[in-house]
Amino acid sequence: MTLRSLVRVCFWTLAAVVLFFALVPGPLGNIIPSDAERHYLAFLVLPAFAYYGWPKSSPALLWLAFAGFGALIEILQLEMNLGRAAEMSDWINDLSATTISLVITHIALRLLPNDEAA
């Protein structure tokens, strides 16, 4: 298994974990006490894994995908009515963290030698 394949597997696993923790009610969903920190952590890590795992993807397309994923989480929290609160500020945190992640990952991948970035 190549590093890129491993990163792809990790990405999908992490995406499922993020979705689970975003939707599960009660203390389990609050493993990290700060709501803003949970959003920043998820949306700093996931886009970096996605960009590395699928390097030919457009950063703009990845940004839109994560904007949609963050919006989906907020909509599901609103609709499920299981004690999770949907907030516009959470989605804004997702968008800003995604932007930061994609910029940093883009720069990092350009600095890697060609054989490692492929």
Order of alpha helices (4+ residues) and beta strands (2+ residues): alpha-alpha-alpha-alpha-alpha
